[in-house]
């Protein structure tokens, strides 16, 4: 009887270790640095943009070759470095027009699994805030639970968006 219990204990221990190591290995699988240039994201909306310059507070100015302001953008870095997605921080950039209407939300350089970010893109997650004024977008919540398979990343990204939009609304009057 003792030998049966010992064998059962060894078997359960072996299975538990195998699954836990597989889970840890699986979690890190696909985790590579995906470098995303903020300027390239901005240029997807404003192709004539040549630079992103620091404005007041959290605001950045998108400028063309003639230094004319084309629009604005917000970056959640460094305000949200402690918000962790599946692997690491998930900073976002928000591209905004002169009327303070959101044109695009995108993830910046990150360690998230590319498959899950692509899944969010296909599910139009990043389009949740498009066309909304900054203040209205702050009230709009992405239904992160509906993004099956990428919920952890989606929740972290949503927190990033809320934090930077909140800062932008509070500092908006300083941007004029």
Secondary structure by P-SEA (a helix, b strand, c coil): caaaaaaaaaaaaaaaaaaaaaaaaaaacccccccccaaaaaaaccccccccccccccbbbbccccccccccccccccccccccccccbbbbbbbbcccccccccccccccccaaaaaaaaaaccccccccccaaaaaacccccccccccaaaaaaaaaaaaaaaaaaaaaccccc
